[in-house]
Amino acid sequence: MSRLILASASPRRKELLASLYADFEACPVGIEERALPAEKPGDYVQRLAYEKATAGVERFAADNGQVWVLGSDTIVVSGEAILEKPQHKADFERMMGRLSGATHQVMTAVCLRNTERVLNACVVTEVNFRPLSQSDITAYWQTGEPADKAGGYGIQGLAARFVRSISGSYTSVVGLPLCETEALLNQAGFRTSM
Ligand SMILES: Cc1cn([C@H]2C[C@H](O)[C@@H](COP(=O)(O)OP(=O)(O)OP(=O)(O)O)O2)c(=O)[nH]c1=O
């Protein structure tokens, strides 16, 4: 039986993966999250997912048995800008200014790998926000919810009220696209029956 490791500190990813396949261990890996000069958002998010999975494989490969590691990364893309987690309040306000009354993309990449095989998926979802007032933005920051989330918001939380429409995968926005992740797990030989 292969062992499955989720290379992540995200409680959302843990919960989403558990809904597909419960028998895994979550183990955060520290990798630097910074885009290279001229790196495209899709390339960047896929590179980070690959680096997280690879760091996990390097850590666990010495163990006995077959180990598969799942790494994932989520970014928000507004025009040319990549929005990650807000560093501070002013950074968050800048992000909300971009998202207000507009459509942005949420990209989540998933990489499932062992020492021999690398399986990838990348999902792009379009999200439209209603216009946000300064008091919406200030009140939302004070809830503490934005701090650990790409683009500074959680669609599964209080920011749901800002979302006018979504086209694509809801679970991908939350941090792990379930449909595509199940397909990768099945390709790797994990049985995800309900
Ligand atoms: C847009 C959006 C993002 N997010 C979260 C998903 C991710 O956890 C986080 C993006 O940061 P990531 O760097 O992708 O993930 P992470 O640092 O939380 O976890 P790890 O790298 O250890 O796997 O933002 C939401 O929870 N809801 C949302 O609506």
The ligand as a Gaussian input file, in Angstrom:
#p B3LYP/6-31G(d) Opt

LIG

0 1
 C       -8.911000      32.790000      -2.907000
 C       -8.918000      31.919000      -1.664000
 C       -7.765000      31.384000      -1.134000
 N       -7.786000      30.618000      -0.006000
 C       -6.553000      30.038000       0.575000
 C       -6.169000      28.679000      -0.023000
 C       -4.725000      28.552000       0.404000
 O       -4.678000      27.932000       1.699000
 C       -4.257000      30.010000       0.517000
 C       -3.254000      30.331000      -0.563000
 O       -1.967000      30.122000      -0.092000
 P       -1.034000      28.929000      -0.563000
 O        0.370000      29.447000      -0.521000
 O       -1.534000      28.334000      -1.838000
 O       -1.246000      27.832000       0.566000
 P       -0.953000      27.877000       2.121000
 O        0.250000      28.718000       2.435000
 O       -2.240000      28.211000       2.842000
 O       -0.657000      26.345000       2.427000
 P        0.567000      25.437000       1.874000
 O        1.482000      26.271000       1.026000
 O        1.268000      24.938000       3.119000
 O       -0.126000      24.338000       1.107000
 O       -5.426000      30.819000       0.343000
 C       -9.005000      30.327000       0.620000
 O       -9.029000      29.632000       1.646000
 N      -10.160000      30.830000       0.087000
 C      -10.193000      31.618000      -1.021000
 O      -11.294000      32.041000      -1.458000

